Amino acid sequence: MPRLSIEQIRRKELSEAAYEALQVWGLPGTTLVRVAAKAGVSKGIVLHYFRNKDELIEAAMRRANAALREEVVRRLQESRNPRERLEAVIAGNFDPRFFVPQITHAWLSFCGEVPRNPQFARLQRAIHARMHSNLMSALVELLPRDQAVAAARTISIMIDGLWLRHGLVQGGIDRDGALTEMRALVANLLRGGRNTLL
């Protein structure tokens, strides 16, 4: 493996510190000063590697999403058939390392800014496009294409909704409950049940 440059190492450290700050203070409370303090550097160092807070937050969320993506890919590689691939995408999105309140809070803070921030909107579109592609890779072998497209959209909406519920409701749905809801939805969709989310 090629060695990382000092700049790559520093950007990685700062984006990780920003992600930790997001989990504690949310987007409004994640200041450059707080990120610098978490990373053990000055605010000037942060601004040397990132032009502004938005660029830093985007890097933090990309890093966090890459970890979740890697988990989904790992599960997909272990899958032997379309139904297992579908389960891999769903279970990967509710992996216990990621589906925890502090992380869902960070994502809620990020998503709340998507309508006003083109950089964040681009990242969110890329995340949704990848999820749609992963779901379709399994669903096209289980359903006619038009039904597969509708099912992928419904499953994606349900995943987003469960993350939202987890982040908003203290003591709300946990991982096991979320997976139970998802599996019931998938079973209904694969039986040709009416799409009740749209």
Stockholm file with secondary structure:
# STOCKHOLM 1.0

chainA/1-198         MPRLSIEQIRRKELSEAAYEALQVWGLPGTTLVRVAAKAGVSKGIVLHYFRNKDELIEAAMRRANAALREEVVRRLQESRNPRERLEAVIAGNFDPRFFVPQITHAWLSFCGEVPRNPQFARLQRAIHARMHSNLMSALVELLPRDQAVAAARTISIMIDGLWLRHGLVQGGIDRDGALTEMRALVANLLRGGRNTLL
#=GR chainA/1-198 SS CCCCCHHHHHHHHHHHHHHHHHHHHHHHHCCHHHHHHHHTSCHHHHHHHCSSHHHHHHHHHHHHHHHHHHHHHHHHHTCCSHHHHHHHHHHHHTCTTTSSHHHHHHHHHHHHHGGGCHHHHHHHHHHHHHHHHHHHHHHTTTSCHHHHHHHHHHHHHHHHHHHHHHHHSTTCCCHHHHHHHHHHHHHHHHTTCCCCCC
#=GC SS_cons         CCCCCHHHHHHHHHHHHHHHHHHHHHHHHCCHHHHHHHHTSCHHHHHHHCSSHHHHHHHHHHHHHHHHHHHHHHHHHTCCSHHHHHHHHHHHHTCTTTSSHHHHHHHHHHHHHGGGCHHHHHHHHHHHHHHHHHHHHHHTTTSCHHHHHHHHHHHHHHHHHHHHHHHHSTTCCCHHHHHHHHHHHHHHHHTTCCCCCC
//
